[in-house]
Every structure is written in structure tokens, then in C-alpha cells.
Amino acid sequence: MILGTIGLEGILKLADGKDRKCYFEDAIAYLDGKLDEPVTFVRKVHGILSEKICDVRNNYKWSELHRVFIPNGFSMTLSEMNEQQYGQFRDSLEKPSHYEKIIIWLKENR
């Protein structure tokens, strides 16, 4: 995994002088004996890489990448957000989520 090899410092170094646009892609897949291949459900969260690593750590992080990712529509990393700001970020995410999409698919196909 990239965090284990080059870490946040290495990621930011690779982005020096380059376009810092990026996105996270969350995915979930389903496969059973009736399907020939997995059915996948994806959500992209667009943003930019920050210029430096944020030292603030919060209780709702899902990755160390929280410390360098600034989602579109916001001016701070996910780590810097307080609970209210993080709630606004979560509310801004694509609906239905990839989790909701798989539930809908399962209800319609199983």
C-alpha cells in the first residue's frame, strides 16, 4: 500500500509542481454463485491534495489520507474539520451512496 511505502510525505512530494486534483473512490462489490462476475458499486469523492500534512487528528478519520485531502467545496483537510463541518461534508456526498446502491440492487435482484 502506498501509505506503507512512501507515506504522506512521499505522496505530497510526487504532487510537487503538478495538478493537485484527486479523488477517493469507495467501492463495494457483490458476488454469489448465480453471477458470472461481481456487481460493483462505486462512489467518487473529488478534491485536491493539500500542500502540507495536517497535524490535527479527529475521531472520524477513515485513513491517514484525511490529513492531506481537501474535498471540493471546502477549504480545509478532512482532519481539520470539526464535527459540524464534517457533517456538512458527509451531507454533500453523492446520493445514494455506494452502500445504499448495493442495498437497492439486492432488494431488486435477490
ChimeraX commands (.cxc) that place a marker at each C-alpha (Angstrom):
marker #1 position 0.00,0.00,0.00 radius 0.5
marker #1 position 1.28,3.46,-0.87 radius 0.5
marker #1 position 0.99,4.79,2.68 radius 0.5
marker #1 position 3.20,1.99,3.93 radius 0.5
marker #1 position 5.88,2.59,1.33 radius 0.5
marker #1 position 6.21,6.33,0.65 radius 0.5
marker #1 position 3.78,7.71,3.22 radius 0.5
marker #1 position 2.02,11.05,3.17 radius 0.5
marker #1 position 5.31,12.88,2.67 radius 0.5
marker #1 position 6.05,10.86,-0.45 radius 0.5
marker #1 position 2.57,11.42,-1.85 radius 0.5
marker #1 position 2.88,15.19,-1.44 radius 0.5
marker #1 position 6.39,15.13,-2.93 radius 0.5
marker #1 position 5.09,13.31,-6.02 radius 0.5
marker #1 position 2.49,16.07,-6.42 radius 0.5
marker #1 position 5.02,18.95,-6.23 radius 0.5
marker #1 position 4.54,21.24,-9.21 radius 0.5
marker #1 position 1.68,19.16,-10.58 radius 0.5
marker #1 position -2.08,19.47,-10.73 radius 0.5
marker #1 position -3.26,18.53,-7.24 radius 0.5
marker #1 position -6.76,17.46,-8.26 radius 0.5
marker #1 position -7.55,13.98,-6.99 radius 0.5
marker #1 position -10.38,11.82,-5.79 radius 0.5
marker #1 position -11.11,8.98,-3.44 radius 0.5
marker #1 position -13.00,6.10,-4.86 radius 0.5
marker #1 position -15.04,3.97,-2.49 radius 0.5
marker #1 position -16.25,0.68,-3.86 radius 0.5
marker #1 position -18.18,-2.33,-2.70 radius 0.5
marker #1 position -18.83,-5.48,-4.72 radius 0.5
marker #1 position -21.18,-8.42,-4.54 radius 0.5
marker #1 position -20.68,-11.89,-5.97 radius 0.5
marker #1 position -22.54,-15.11,-5.44 radius 0.5
marker #1 position -22.80,-18.46,-7.25 radius 0.5
marker #1 position -25.53,-17.12,-9.54 radius 0.5
marker #1 position -23.39,-14.34,-11.00 radius 0.5
marker #1 position -20.61,-14.69,-13.56 radius 0.5
marker #1 position -18.78,-11.64,-12.26 radius 0.5
marker #1 position -19.06,-9.25,-9.33 radius 0.5
marker #1 position -21.54,-6.39,-9.38 radius 0.5
marker #1 position -19.74,-3.25,-8.23 radius 0.5
marker #1 position -21.00,-0.03,-6.72 radius 0.5
marker #1 position -18.70,2.99,-6.67 radius 0.5
marker #1 position -18.66,6.50,-5.23 radius 0.5
marker #1 position -16.03,9.11,-6.07 radius 0.5
marker #1 position -15.20,12.00,-3.76 radius 0.5
marker #1 position -13.36,14.74,-5.66 radius 0.5
marker #1 position -10.96,17.22,-4.13 radius 0.5
marker #1 position -7.33,18.31,-4.04 radius 0.5
marker #1 position -4.18,17.35,-2.18 radius 0.5
marker #1 position -3.13,19.89,0.41 radius 0.5
marker #1 position 0.32,21.47,0.31 radius 0.5
marker #1 position 1.27,20.06,3.70 radius 0.5
marker #1 position 0.28,17.35,6.14 radius 0.5
marker #1 position -2.29,18.44,8.70 radius 0.5
marker #1 position -1.27,17.71,12.29 radius 0.5
marker #1 position -4.86,17.75,13.58 radius 0.5
marker #1 position -6.34,14.31,14.14 radius 0.5
marker #1 position -10.02,13.67,14.73 radius 0.5
marker #1 position -12.12,10.71,15.80 radius 0.5
marker #1 position -13.88,10.17,12.48 radius 0.5
marker #1 position -10.95,9.60,10.16 radius 0.5
marker #1 position -11.02,6.55,7.93 radius 0.5
marker #1 position -7.45,6.89,6.66 radius 0.5
marker #1 position -4.27,8.87,7.23 radius 0.5
marker #1 position -5.15,10.42,3.85 radius 0.5
marker #1 position -7.65,12.52,5.84 radius 0.5
marker #1 position -4.65,14.64,6.72 radius 0.5
marker #1 position -3.92,15.68,3.09 radius 0.5
marker #1 position -7.31,15.57,1.30 radius 0.5
marker #1 position -9.38,18.73,0.83 radius 0.5
marker #1 position -12.79,17.85,-0.64 radius 0.5
marker #1 position -14.33,20.03,-3.34 radius 0.5
marker #1 position -16.37,22.86,-1.82 radius 0.5
marker #1 position -14.20,23.05,1.32 radius 0.5
marker #1 position -11.03,24.94,2.23 radius 0.5
marker #1 position -9.52,22.54,4.76 radius 0.5
marker #1 position -8.48,18.93,5.02 radius 0.5
marker #1 position -10.90,16.41,6.43 radius 0.5
marker #1 position -8.73,16.21,9.56 radius 0.5
marker #1 position -9.12,19.92,10.23 radius 0.5
marker #1 position -12.92,19.80,10.13 radius 0.5
marker #1 position -14.91,19.98,13.32 radius 0.5
marker #1 position -17.95,17.73,13.74 radius 0.5
marker #1 position -20.34,20.24,12.13 radius 0.5
marker #1 position -18.09,20.79,9.11 radius 0.5
marker #1 position -17.52,17.06,8.74 radius 0.5
marker #1 position -21.29,16.58,8.84 radius 0.5
marker #1 position -21.65,19.14,6.04 radius 0.5
marker #1 position -19.04,17.24,4.04 radius 0.5
marker #1 position -20.88,13.93,4.58 radius 0.5
marker #1 position -24.17,15.58,3.58 radius 0.5
marker #1 position -22.53,16.80,0.34 radius 0.5
marker #1 position -21.58,13.31,-0.81 radius 0.5
marker #1 position -23.25,11.63,-3.77 radius 0.5
marker #1 position -26.65,10.15,-3.02 radius 0.5
marker #1 position -27.43,7.34,-2.98 radius 0.5
marker #1 position -24.11,6.17,-1.59 radius 0.5
marker #1 position -22.40,3.04,-2.82 radius 0.5
marker #1 position -23.73,1.28,0.29 radius 0.5
marker #1 position -27.28,2.38,-0.44 radius 0.5
marker #1 position -26.87,1.34,-4.10 radius 0.5
marker #1 position -25.94,-2.22,-3.17 radius 0.5
marker #1 position -28.92,-2.47,-0.81 radius 0.5
marker #1 position -31.26,-1.26,-3.57 radius 0.5
marker #1 position -29.71,-3.73,-6.02 radius 0.5
marker #1 position -30.01,-6.62,-3.56 radius 0.5
marker #1 position -33.67,-5.83,-2.88 radius 0.5
marker #1 position -34.41,-5.71,-6.63 radius 0.5
marker #1 position -32.31,-8.75,-7.65 radius 0.5
marker #1 position -32.40,-11.22,-4.78 radius 0.5
marker link #1:1,2 radius 0.2
marker link #1:2,3 radius 0.2
marker link #1:3,4 radius 0.2
marker link #1:4,5 radius 0.2
marker link #1:5,6 radius 0.2
marker link #1:6,7 radius 0.2
marker link #1:7,8 radius 0.2
marker link #1:8,9 radius 0.2
marker link #1:9,10 radius 0.2
marker link #1:10,11 radius 0.2
marker link #1:11,12 radius 0.2
marker link #1:12,13 radius 0.2
marker link #1:13,14 radius 0.2
marker link #1:14,15 radius 0.2
marker link #1:15,16 radius 0.2
marker link #1:16,17 radius 0.2
marker link #1:17,18 radius 0.2
marker link #1:18,19 radius 0.2
marker link #1:19,20 radius 0.2
marker link #1:20,21 radius 0.2
marker link #1:21,22 radius 0.2
marker link #1:22,23 radius 0.2
marker link #1:23,24 radius 0.2
marker link #1:24,25 radius 0.2
marker link #1:25,26 radius 0.2
marker link #1:26,27 radius 0.2
marker link #1:27,28 radius 0.2
marker link #1:28,29 radius 0.2
marker link #1:29,30 radius 0.2
marker link #1:30,31 radius 0.2
marker link #1:31,32 radius 0.2
marker link #1:32,33 radius 0.2
marker link #1:33,34 radius 0.2
marker link #1:34,35 radius 0.2
marker link #1:35,36 radius 0.2
marker link #1:36,37 radius 0.2
marker link #1:37,38 radius 0.2
marker link #1:38,39 radius 0.2
marker link #1:39,40 radius 0.2
marker link #1:40,41 radius 0.2
marker link #1:41,42 radius 0.2
marker link #1:42,43 radius 0.2
marker link #1:43,44 radius 0.2
marker link #1:44,45 radius 0.2
marker link #1:45,46 radius 0.2
marker link #1:46,47 radius 0.2
marker link #1:47,48 radius 0.2
marker link #1:48,49 radius 0.2
marker link #1:49,50 radius 0.2
marker link #1:50,51 radius 0.2
marker link #1:51,52 radius 0.2
marker link #1:52,53 radius 0.2
marker link #1:53,54 radius 0.2
marker link #1:54,55 radius 0.2
marker link #1:55,56 radius 0.2
marker link #1:56,57 radius 0.2
marker link #1:57,58 radius 0.2
marker link #1:58,59 radius 0.2
marker link #1:59,60 radius 0.2
marker link #1:60,61 radius 0.2
marker link #1:61,62 radius 0.2
marker link #1:62,63 radius 0.2
marker link #1:63,64 radius 0.2
marker link #1:64,65 radius 0.2
marker link #1:65,66 radius 0.2
marker link #1:66,67 radius 0.2
marker link #1:67,68 radius 0.2
marker link #1:68,69 radius 0.2
marker link #1:69,70 radius 0.2
marker link #1:70,71 radius 0.2
marker link #1:71,72 radius 0.2
marker link #1:72,73 radius 0.2
marker link #1:73,74 radius 0.2
marker link #1:74,75 radius 0.2
marker link #1:75,76 radius 0.2
marker link #1:76,77 radius 0.2
marker link #1:77,78 radius 0.2
marker link #1:78,79 radius 0.2
marker link #1:79,80 radius 0.2
marker link #1:80,81 radius 0.2
marker link #1:81,82 radius 0.2
marker link #1:82,83 radius 0.2
marker link #1:83,84 radius 0.2
marker link #1:84,85 radius 0.2
marker link #1:85,86 radius 0.2
marker link #1:86,87 radius 0.2
marker link #1:87,88 radius 0.2
marker link #1:88,89 radius 0.2
marker link #1:89,90 radius 0.2
marker link #1:90,91 radius 0.2
marker link #1:91,92 radius 0.2
marker link #1:92,93 radius 0.2
marker link #1:93,94 radius 0.2
marker link #1:94,95 radius 0.2
marker link #1:95,96 radius 0.2
marker link #1:96,97 radius 0.2
marker link #1:97,98 radius 0.2
marker link #1:98,99 radius 0.2
marker link #1:99,100 radius 0.2
marker link #1:100,101 radius 0.2
marker link #1:101,102 radius 0.2
marker link #1:102,103 radius 0.2
marker link #1:103,104 radius 0.2
marker link #1:104,105 radius 0.2
marker link #1:105,106 radius 0.2
marker link #1:106,107 radius 0.2
marker link #1:107,108 radius 0.2
marker link #1:108,109 radius 0.2
marker link #1:109,110 radius 0.2
view
